[in-house]
Amino acid sequence: MTQNENPRIESPQDGIAFIEGKYMALSQACVPILDRGFVRSDATYDVAHVWKGRFFRLDDHIERFFASMKGLRMSLPYTHQQIADILIECVSRSGLRDAYVQMTCTRGLPPVGSRDPRLCTQRFYAFASPFVWISTVEQQRKGVPMIVSAVHRIQPEAVDPRIKNFHWLDLTMGIFEAYDRDAFVAVLRDGDGNITEGAGFNVFVVKDGALCTPDTGVFEGMTRRTAIELCAQLQLRCEVRPVSISEILEADEIFMTSTAGGIMPVTTIDGKPVGTGMPGGVTARIQELYWRRQEEGWLGTEVTYKDGANQG
Ligand code: PLP
């Protein structure tokens, strides 16, 4: 079949992007290949989500995005509110009720022949696309297999993981290792016998009813922050501190947290069952409250859809 036969009609629900001051179909959006964001991973980004027509923690995501840009000595000609308006507009135009919404700032193009990052003008783009699940709702019923990867997470002294970045080669090699070892996800180690995080998620370990999650060497995920707050609401003890590899291997429960899927149970670690080998009760309580709070509108920002599509 040639490309033109039976072409798929593109719908706004495939995604809407904003770039160079214009809204367009996500599939049409592109950046110049000499932008340092592309050739040097010289970029920062943030990802928020929309659930049932409402952004969750939109202001917190934009605040974190501005903090990341500051950390990388980048700036944009947009205010916090203007970025919020652009993101809401992308979702509104897409008609998506459940969406994955990314905002990105790249270093931009240097003048010809220059390597001086101070001379670049930063570029902004954003998009709304269908919601992304690291593990699907179906996989969450059983939990997914995880490994502790042999790969070390990039040292925080080299690339600050609290600034959301495109340095994903360590995380990507962890994914390959997970598949090679019949697992689905990998958590990377640091150089001191502790766990860090995985590709797009933070990790929580439950032992004897109390939780812990790594304090350093990780991106301080919005879902991690939310899970810590939900633990307080549920009167569960949650410590933010170094978590050793032996602790995760002996956990009663393990779960991942991410904007891309929420609270996601892990039921084997390095080929052995975690606890009973089924998603655990503490994980289930936090997961249930996570989605319930969003449906109640907690920290939510309503999207107004242009044509009323997908509402209600
Ligand atoms: N860790 C890394 C490396 C990530 O890239 C992400 C999200 O993309 C997370 C953790 C989870 O962060 P959040 O809960 O804000 O989605």
Residues whose N, C-alpha, C, O or C-beta is under 5 A from the ligand:
A	BS01	PLP	E197 G198 G200 F201 N202 F219 G221 M222 T223 R224 T257 S258 T259 A260
